[in-house]
Amino acid sequence: MSVRNVLAADHHRDADANRPGDAELISAVRAGSVDAYAALYRRHLASARALARQLTGCPAEADDLVAEAFTRLFTTLRRGGGPDAAFRAYLLTALRHIRYDRTRQDHRVELSGDMTRYDAGVPWQDRAVEELESRLASRAFTRLPERWQIVLWRTEVEQQSPAEVAPLLGLTPNGLSALAYRAREGLRQAYLQEHVTSVDASAYASADANADARVLDPHCGPHRHGATLDQLGAWARGGLSPRRQARMDAHLATCLDCRVLAAELADVSGGLCREPLPRTAGTGQDRRRQSA
């Protein structure tokens, strides 16, 4: 089931305006209500589990990660800190940080007779996070126009110069450089969009069985949510036209759900330092050549 269809189904089920929103529950938690935090836990548990399983690949480890994230956030709220409204975005960011901290700590205390593994000149990376990012990058790459795939693969992966690649596409070197710039930005936007359609899709699918898992703004119809979701990747990169940007801003100003998603995606975008290229992919042209 697509994210849009799940949101539409949830909209009809959860339109009861009497249910408290996240901001109201957060205020109650700060005032000492444990029941309010239990409601937040039930509402956002499916989203946290979906991300944790993506990061760890192990259900038991994922559940432990989720438990620690909720515990830390509860302590933070009781002390007066934490979010005022965007609970889900804050929770998922905290969950990521806990995962990274744990893996770094585990690496530091691992016992081994081979000290070359701890050479400071070799950066250590989390394989689970790498695999998740690679899957998202692969899907994002295949969504691009074939000309963009070719120019990215040739210039970024095979490290060919614009002068070498330009004749393949009937362009001048300057024209190829301009195309490569658009392709890189298109890949970043597509990669961010995959976070919406992948991690959030699985979270919403899990939430479909739990009536408390999602509360939508009753003033926003399902079609408006779908239009917003489809453009969040471009929005996070500042790639919308002025007219679409104005519509997006107007929707985010009135819709807490989409605002929370946007905050989470902006956090991912802020950590995007390079082109999210897949480890192995090749272009459609390459794949056809290999199958010939």
Legacy VTK file of the C-alpha trace (Angstrom):
# vtk DataFile Version 3.0
C-alpha trace
ASCII
DATASET POLYDATA
POINTS 292 float
0.000 0.000 0.000
1.392 3.435 -0.940
2.084 6.164 1.607
-0.685 8.245 0.028
-3.289 5.483 0.365
-2.329 4.770 3.961
-2.549 8.452 4.826
-5.976 8.625 3.180
-7.197 5.623 5.179
-5.814 7.057 8.403
-7.431 10.400 7.647
-10.915 8.882 7.615
-10.242 6.813 10.718
-8.518 9.436 12.891
-10.442 12.598 12.035
-11.838 12.863 15.579
-10.891 16.407 16.571
-11.230 15.572 20.279
-8.039 13.528 20.307
-5.094 15.491 21.714
-2.252 16.399 19.375
1.436 15.859 20.065
1.953 19.404 21.365
-0.813 18.983 23.950
0.525 15.610 25.062
4.089 16.969 25.332
2.858 19.775 27.582
1.060 17.207 29.739
4.240 15.114 30.033
6.181 18.153 31.202
3.428 18.730 33.767
3.978 15.213 35.114
1.514 13.026 33.184
2.843 9.533 32.498
-0.370 8.628 30.650
0.319 11.385 28.117
3.717 9.902 27.353
2.128 6.472 26.998
-0.130 7.963 24.317
2.882 9.419 22.506
4.603 6.040 22.770
1.677 4.186 21.176
1.322 6.810 18.479
4.944 6.814 17.323
6.131 3.308 18.172
5.586 1.937 14.651
7.659 4.708 13.060
10.504 4.216 15.535
10.531 0.447 15.037
10.581 0.796 11.261
13.651 3.034 11.334
15.405 0.961 14.015
15.009 -2.217 11.979
16.383 -0.439 8.925
19.424 0.666 10.912
20.153 -2.593 12.748
18.707 -5.436 10.669
18.024 -7.258 13.945
14.550 -7.198 15.594
15.918 -7.691 19.123
18.523 -4.963 18.757
15.941 -2.696 17.125
13.536 -3.088 20.067
16.338 -2.284 22.507
17.242 0.798 20.483
13.631 1.987 20.426
13.261 1.473 24.184
16.353 3.566 24.904
15.244 6.343 22.543
11.822 6.611 24.204
13.387 6.477 27.686
15.859 9.246 26.924
13.189 11.425 25.366
10.895 10.933 28.366
13.676 12.083 30.693
14.391 15.063 28.468
10.749 16.150 28.408
10.345 15.799 32.174
13.333 18.124 32.577
11.664 20.717 30.344
13.725 20.056 27.228
12.983 18.379 23.933
10.477 19.286 21.230
7.352 21.399 21.608
5.435 19.745 18.743
7.583 17.697 16.322
7.841 14.651 18.610
8.345 12.118 15.814
11.177 14.008 14.114
12.938 14.488 17.456
12.447 10.825 18.376
13.856 9.473 15.107
16.821 11.833 15.244
17.544 10.687 18.821
17.254 7.070 17.697
19.838 7.606 14.948
22.245 9.286 17.360
21.928 6.438 19.860
22.639 3.914 17.103
25.746 5.802 15.954
26.989 6.246 19.535
26.552 2.538 20.265
28.363 1.362 17.186
31.269 3.742 17.817
31.483 2.577 21.438
31.312 -1.099 20.459
34.134 -0.526 18.015
36.299 1.097 20.669
35.945 -1.742 23.193
36.186 -4.687 20.778
39.046 -7.001 21.778
41.445 -8.121 19.071
45.092 -9.054 18.731
45.242 -7.292 15.380
45.993 -3.684 16.302
46.109 -2.604 12.659
42.300 -2.658 12.730
42.435 0.351 15.042
44.723 2.424 12.870
43.513 6.008 13.241
44.201 6.597 9.571
41.421 4.218 8.490
37.948 5.684 9.112
35.442 3.233 10.554
31.915 3.072 9.131
28.710 1.413 10.281
27.843 -1.355 7.808
24.124 -1.355 8.662
23.847 2.367 7.981
25.965 2.007 4.856
23.697 -0.723 3.482
20.557 1.304 4.165
22.017 4.376 2.480
23.188 2.276 -0.471
19.709 0.807 -1.000
18.122 4.236 -0.939
20.817 5.608 -3.254
20.301 2.763 -5.739
16.560 3.367 -5.897
17.104 7.113 -6.232
19.627 6.600 -9.035
17.258 4.407 -11.070
14.546 7.078 -10.834
16.704 9.575 -12.742
16.478 10.182 -16.513
18.942 7.993 -18.396
21.039 10.967 -19.554
21.482 11.982 -15.917
22.443 8.426 -14.976
25.056 8.325 -17.726
26.666 11.636 -16.818
26.743 10.810 -13.096
28.142 7.351 -13.590
30.814 8.485 -16.035
31.926 11.599 -14.147
31.419 10.636 -10.490
32.082 6.884 -10.481
34.411 6.338 -13.432
35.986 9.788 -12.899
35.936 10.710 -16.572
36.315 14.351 -17.527
33.507 16.395 -19.160
35.582 16.456 -22.371
35.596 12.641 -22.432
31.888 12.189 -21.711
30.474 15.088 -23.767
30.721 13.339 -27.206
28.667 10.403 -25.905
25.716 12.724 -25.342
26.287 15.117 -28.219
27.238 17.991 -25.934
30.079 20.409 -25.502
32.209 20.048 -22.343
30.518 23.136 -20.881
27.105 21.718 -21.721
28.064 18.424 -20.100
29.192 20.238 -16.939
25.842 22.029 -16.729
24.010 18.727 -17.217
26.140 17.097 -14.514
25.242 19.892 -12.091
21.509 19.340 -12.685
21.951 15.569 -12.422
23.771 15.806 -9.072
21.054 17.986 -7.612
18.374 15.703 -9.052
20.035 12.719 -7.386
20.128 14.460 -4.013
16.427 15.286 -4.262
15.537 11.749 -5.360
17.604 10.301 -2.503
15.765 12.418 0.052
12.452 11.461 -1.527
13.348 7.793 -1.045
13.411 8.410 2.718
9.749 9.394 2.456
8.702 6.468 0.272
10.857 3.852 2.047
11.269 4.413 5.774
8.014 6.305 6.192
6.095 3.879 3.991
7.018 0.956 6.217
6.234 3.001 9.306
2.789 3.959 8.050
2.090 0.424 6.899
2.819 -0.805 10.422
0.727 2.011 11.854
-2.265 0.970 9.759
-3.035 -1.771 12.284
-2.940 0.660 15.204
-5.570 3.363 15.424
-3.423 5.394 17.822
-0.330 5.354 15.609
-1.161 8.375 13.501
-3.157 11.574 14.039
-3.751 13.671 10.944
-4.793 17.269 10.839
-8.585 17.112 10.239
-8.395 20.271 8.134
-6.103 18.646 5.538
-7.563 16.302 2.950
-5.670 13.158 1.875
-4.926 14.580 -1.591
-3.155 17.576 -0.064
-1.011 15.236 2.031
-0.110 13.213 -1.069
0.910 16.303 -3.026
3.103 17.412 -0.144
4.770 14.011 0.250
5.574 13.874 -3.458
7.516 17.156 -3.239
9.295 16.874 0.098
12.606 15.832 -1.458
12.677 18.906 -3.680
11.465 21.096 -0.807
14.293 19.956 1.476
16.820 20.978 -1.195
15.158 24.306 -2.012
14.287 23.003 -5.472
10.626 24.035 -5.742
9.408 26.823 -7.990
8.217 29.973 -6.168
4.585 29.030 -6.770
4.991 25.475 -5.465
7.117 26.712 -2.582
4.319 29.077 -1.542
1.774 26.248 -1.659
4.084 23.987 0.317
4.718 26.649 2.968
0.989 27.293 3.310
0.290 23.591 3.799
3.118 23.060 6.292
1.911 26.067 8.304
-1.438 24.352 8.943
-0.562 20.631 8.910
1.405 19.225 11.831
1.801 15.787 10.218
3.532 17.040 7.109
5.531 19.537 9.140
6.938 16.689 11.240
7.894 14.750 8.095
9.487 17.862 6.629
11.551 18.407 9.783
12.836 14.832 9.651
13.782 15.165 5.986
15.498 18.503 6.589
17.638 16.755 9.214
18.663 14.112 6.676
19.377 16.797 4.073
21.592 18.684 6.510
23.873 15.654 6.786
24.145 15.152 3.022
27.746 16.091 2.244
28.206 14.351 -1.109
26.313 12.747 -3.971
24.539 9.609 -2.648
25.748 7.309 -5.418
25.066 3.560 -5.170
28.011 1.210 -4.709
27.187 -0.706 -7.894
24.509 0.184 -10.371
25.478 1.198 -13.860
23.164 3.029 -16.213
20.316 1.597 -18.219
22.580 1.823 -21.255
25.283 -0.189 -19.452
22.804 -2.871 -18.402
21.516 -3.268 -21.952
25.074 -3.559 -23.227
25.852 -6.277 -20.678
22.745 -8.301 -21.587
23.419 -8.104 -25.335
LINES 1 293
292 0 1 2 3 4 5 6 7 8 9 10 11 12 13 14 15 16 17 18 19 20 21 22 23 24 25 26 27 28 29 30 31 32 33 34 35 36 37 38 39 40 41 42 43 44 45 46 47 48 49 50 51 52 53 54 55 56 57 58 59 60 61 62 63 64 65 66 67 68 69 70 71 72 73 74 75 76 77 78 79 80 81 82 83 84 85 86 87 88 89 90 91 92 93 94 95 96 97 98 99 100 101 102 103 104 105 106 107 108 109 110 111 112 113 114 115 116 117 118 119 120 121 122 123 124 125 126 127 128 129 130 131 132 133 134 135 136 137 138 139 140 141 142 143 144 145 146 147 148 149 150 151 152 153 154 155 156 157 158 159 160 161 162 163 164 165 166 167 168 169 170 171 172 173 174 175 176 177 178 179 180 181 182 183 184 185 186 187 188 189 190 191 192 193 194 195 196 197 198 199 200 201 202 203 204 205 206 207 208 209 210 211 212 213 214 215 216 217 218 219 220 221 222 223 224 225 226 227 228 229 230 231 232 233 234 235 236 237 238 239 240 241 242 243 244 245 246 247 248 249 250 251 252 253 254 255 256 257 258 259 260 261 262 263 264 265 266 267 268 269 270 271 272 273 274 275 276 277 278 279 280 281 282 283 284 285 286 287 288 289 290 291
